[in-house]
Amino acid sequence: MRRMIMIGVCVMAVGLGCTKKNEGIREVTGRLEGDYEEKHETLHAGEQLRLRLRMRSGTGYAWQVAGGASSGVVSVEGQRTDPQGGTPMPGSKEWEEFLLKAEQVGEARVEFVYVRPWEQGVAPAKTFMLQVKVKG
């Protein structure tokens, strides 16, 4: 009985930790029906935003930051791939996630491009532009 209570407390603690981790992070999803999309977001200094962009596994394409993140207004703090439904199969849909942080008051245009990193001089297959306005 005592062991069951301890397990329950540990599960609750882990659950609360996961909830707190995502508190205050706004989520934006790029749908990209065509090859270009632009979104506008307003954040407060110190606030974080998780940007999710759709990609396909096994194609060689990946989302990359092409510009605007070094403006000092917004920084890209992390990037990861999130497969839908477990282990990705070639051609399956996945999400490329970027964690951005509003650093200081101002405006920035952060450009994300969907490219095969080894191909040089080739136009991106898709472009996502995020216009960010940071308030104090």
C-alpha positions as CSV (number, residue, x, y, z in Angstrom):
1,M,0.0,0.0,0.0
2,R,2.8,2.4,0.9
3,R,4.6,1.6,-2.3
4,M,1.4,2.4,-4.3
5,I,1.1,5.8,-2.6
6,M,4.8,6.6,-3.4
7,I,4.3,5.6,-7.0
8,G,1.2,7.8,-7.2
9,V,3.0,10.8,-5.7
10,C,6.0,10.3,-8.2
11,V,3.6,10.1,-11.1
12,M,1.8,13.3,-10.0
13,A,5.1,15.1,-9.5
14,V,6.3,14.1,-13.0
15,G,3.0,15.2,-14.5
16,L,3.1,18.6,-12.8
17,G,6.7,19.1,-14.0
18,C,5.7,18.4,-17.6
19,T,2.8,20.9,-17.3
20,K,5.0,23.6,-15.9
21,K,7.6,23.1,-18.6
22,N,5.1,24.1,-21.3
23,E,3.4,27.0,-19.4
24,G,3.8,30.3,-21.0
25,I,5.0,29.0,-24.4
26,R,2.8,30.0,-27.2
27,E,2.5,27.6,-30.1
28,V,2.2,28.6,-33.8
29,T,1.8,26.1,-36.6
30,G,2.7,26.8,-40.1
31,R,0.3,25.0,-42.5
32,L,2.1,25.9,-45.8
33,E,-0.6,24.8,-48.3
34,G,1.7,26.3,-51.0
35,D,5.3,27.1,-51.0
36,Y,5.1,30.3,-49.0
37,E,3.4,31.4,-45.8
38,E,3.8,34.4,-43.5
39,K,2.5,34.9,-40.0
40,H,2.6,37.8,-37.6
41,E,3.0,37.4,-33.8
42,T,3.2,39.8,-30.9
43,L,5.2,38.7,-27.9
44,H,6.4,40.3,-24.6
45,A,10.1,40.4,-23.8
46,G,11.1,37.1,-22.3
47,E,8.2,35.2,-23.7
48,Q,8.8,32.0,-25.7
49,L,7.1,30.7,-28.9
50,R,7.2,27.2,-30.3
51,L,6.9,27.2,-34.1
52,R,5.9,23.9,-35.7
53,L,6.5,23.4,-39.4
54,R,5.4,20.3,-41.3
55,M,8.0,18.1,-43.0
56,R,8.3,14.7,-44.6
57,S,10.5,12.0,-43.3
58,G,13.1,10.4,-45.7
59,T,13.0,13.1,-48.3
60,G,16.3,14.8,-47.3
61,Y,14.5,18.1,-46.8
62,A,14.7,19.9,-43.4
63,W,13.7,23.3,-42.1
64,Q,16.5,25.8,-41.4
65,V,16.7,29.3,-40.1
66,A,17.7,31.5,-43.1
67,G,17.8,34.9,-41.5
68,G,16.5,37.3,-38.9
69,A,17.3,35.3,-35.8
70,S,20.5,37.3,-35.2
71,S,18.6,40.6,-34.9
72,G,18.9,40.6,-31.1
73,V,15.1,41.0,-30.9
74,V,14.4,37.2,-31.2
75,S,16.6,34.2,-30.7
76,V,16.2,30.6,-31.8
77,E,16.9,28.6,-28.6
78,G,16.3,25.1,-29.9
79,Q,15.2,22.8,-32.8
80,R,13.9,19.3,-32.8
81,T,11.9,16.9,-35.0
82,D,8.7,15.5,-33.6
83,P,7.4,12.4,-35.5
84,Q,3.7,11.9,-35.5
85,G,2.6,8.5,-34.1
86,G,6.0,7.2,-33.0
87,T,8.8,6.0,-35.2
88,P,8.8,7.9,-38.6
89,M,8.5,5.9,-41.8
90,P,10.0,7.2,-45.0
91,G,7.5,9.8,-46.5
92,S,5.5,10.1,-43.3
93,K,4.5,13.5,-41.9
94,E,6.6,15.0,-39.1
95,W,6.9,18.3,-37.4
96,E,10.1,20.4,-37.2
97,E,9.8,22.5,-34.1
98,F,11.8,25.7,-33.3
99,L,11.7,27.3,-29.9
100,L,12.1,31.1,-30.1
101,K,12.5,33.6,-27.4
102,A,11.6,37.3,-27.4
103,E,14.8,39.0,-26.2
104,Q,14.2,42.7,-26.4
105,V,11.6,45.3,-27.7
106,G,11.6,45.7,-31.4
107,E,10.6,43.9,-34.6
108,A,12.2,41.0,-36.5
109,R,11.4,39.0,-39.6
110,V,12.7,35.4,-39.1
111,E,12.8,33.4,-42.3
112,F,12.7,29.6,-42.3
113,V,13.5,27.6,-45.5
114,Y,12.7,24.0,-46.4
115,V,15.9,22.7,-48.1
116,R,18.1,19.8,-48.7
117,P,21.2,21.1,-46.7
118,W,23.7,19.6,-49.1
119,E,22.3,21.2,-52.3
120,Q,24.0,24.5,-53.0
121,G,22.5,27.2,-55.2
122,V,19.0,25.6,-55.2
123,A,15.9,27.7,-54.3
124,P,14.1,26.4,-51.2
125,A,11.1,24.2,-51.8
126,K,9.1,26.2,-49.2
127,T,9.6,29.4,-47.2
128,F,7.9,30.4,-43.9
129,M,8.3,34.0,-42.8
130,L,7.6,34.9,-39.1
131,Q,7.1,38.6,-38.4
132,V,7.6,39.1,-34.7
133,K,6.8,42.3,-32.7
134,V,8.2,42.3,-29.2
135,K,6.7,44.6,-26.6
136,G,8.1,45.5,-23.2
